Amino acid sequence: MRKSKRGLTLIEIVIGMLVMVLLMAIAIPAFNSMLKRSQLDAAARQLMSDAREAQSRAALTSWQYRVIGFDINSTSAFKNQYRLVGRSSSAVAWPVETSPNFTSATQMAAQWVNLNKLYPNIRVDTTDATNRYWVSFDARGVAIEINSFPVQFSQQQTGAKQCLGVTTAGSLRMVTCP
């Protein structure tokens, strides 16, 4: 009587590998698509989070704060970037948009957030020809100036879009793209 050894035959191994290759061929494109979509959402949520921070700072410090940025079509050296600026009151001018980072007794300008570096292939587009967008909050955290919203974030490779709008209360939220 012949004793059989336990194990897999070459045919069983090849079939198993073919099944794994087919599953990978289906899963990898789906994973890449999900990754690109998550980058798009993350870029929009980054701006939304920083605008909420500006609103909170305004209410806590009694200063006025503004989130200002330039879209991808801007001729500015800061295209596809935004930053937070502040002033102690409406009697004080806003800091110059392109000024370096600084803090004084009456003004402040934070570092630029470079969406090109953080989220490659994500573009920010405004709804008008100014190529600039901003939302300003008064000392109570209420939106007092809004320009070029909704702002549209788009994924260059897939064409997917995500838009941010400003509510009447001044908070940013995801909206349907026009």
C-alpha positions, 0 to 999 in steps of 0.5 A: 500500500502506497502512503500519500504525502500531504501537500499541494500539487503544482496545478493547485498552486498555479490556480491559487496564484491565478486567483490572487492575480485576478483579485489584485488586478481588480483591487489595485485600481479601486484602491488607487481611485479611493486614494485619489478621492481621499486626497481631494476630501483631505484638501477641502477639509484642510481649508475648512478646518483652518477657516474654523480655526480662524473663526474660533481665534476671532471669538477667543481673542476679539481680533478679526481673522481672515483666511485668504488664498490664491487659486491655481490660475493666479499669477501670484507666487502663492498660487494654490496656497492660502494663509491666515491673517489677523488684525486687532480691529477694523481700524487697523489694515489687514496685513499685505497678502504677500508679506512674510510671516509675522506677529505684531501688537496689531497684525499677524500673518501666518505661514502659507499652506501649500496645497501643491506640496500637501496634496499633489494633483489637487487644484483650487479654483474660484468661482470668479475671475479674481483668482483670489478667495477669502472669508473674514471673521469679526471679533465675535467669529461672525463672517463679515466678508466673503469672496469667491465662494464656493471654492472648488477643489478638483482632482486633475487625474480623475476630474472629481470635484469637491466644493466648499461654501460659506453659510450665512453664519460664516462656517464652511461646509461641503456644498454641491459644485455649481 
